[in-house]
């Protein structure tokens, strides 16, 4: 029975190295899941200043904006597996120091913010390297199911099961969740070292970092399908960020839900994500990736409309389950398309630009949503997101066929 379960989760055709990579992802995301809820609780235990609390969120966003493309350069220049190993060891050390300050009661908000920034920076480099490992481990045809399984570890542990455990552990002892996270990163290092990859050596003759960053950006700008996908991700994250920036207020003011109810909204998204990922293989076999992307963005557009109109918690919860399924199916699909289209030597840098687009859209959309809600009411960001998304879907509808076949489209062609 255990071997059958392993075969279902990680089919043998994906290879032993993929199983080790998936195991490392599961362990790391479990550790992060424990810290997801403990992190804000630690910040709140050190300050009640709204500005400093907001700085904690900025500490998570800022590294991706500052180092997203730089991390991609590192992933394209050096041994990607070694980067993941070294960076995760650094994350474990940072967390161990943080645990030490908590245990000795020397922790303060400045130390917490510094730790969050360092962890966010490390995560940027780790994500840049780990996301480029997969295409070298599985066949092109299996990228969809492999990415879905990797996404599944994130949804199950980081979003669904472990955050409540982290909050419970924080109540028992504030240092426990962060110590658990540190141990998880250390164990993840042991697992990732079992992955067999083609070692990538540093090349002294390569151009400098700025030139390599520009090379990745130029490739993306000169490849219309991938450029369109990047712009799609950027613009849809503006509309998404605007709506989701006020979700906690929307839950109380519009739906009449308390704190537990708000937690149910985020849980509904995670449940939908788990459903979507479990069905991804069937979806990919039955439908083209272009149609999956089209339907997904229609779902996102309808989600904003339903949330703008409804005052029913049940309707909102049901819609967010559907939205969660779309969000993680879309994330898997866009990653597969990118991995198939981008040359291996540019995967890190182009992926870094995509990460900047994701975070950049959120950074623009989040304050915009707050301003709209303040000026026109709590549903205004959702109406903005609906109209904006609908216009984008209409503009981009015909482009998804080109995006799906981007791997066969030479750079610079229409």
Protein Blocks (a to p, Z undefined) as FASTA:
>chain_A
ZZmmmmmmmgfklojklmmmmmmmmmmmmmmmmmmmmmmmmmmmmoccfklmmmmmmmmm
mmmmmmmmmmmmmmmmmcfklmmmmmmmmmmmmmmmmmmmmmnopacfklmmmmmmmmmm
mmmmmmmmmmmmmmmmmcfklmmmmmmmmmmmmmmmmmmmmmmmmmmmmmmomklmmmmm
mmmmmmmmmmmmmpccddddddfkbccfklmmmmmmmmmmmmmklmmmmmmmmmmmmmmm
mmmmmmmmmmmmmnopafklmmmmmmmmmmmmmmmmmmmmmmmmmpcfklmmmmmmmmmm
mmmmmmmmpccfklmmmmmmmmmmmmmmmmmmmmmmmmmmpcfklmmmmmmmmmmmmmmm
mmmmmmmmmmmmmmnojklmmmmmmmmmmmmmmmmmmmmmmmmmmmmmcghiZZ
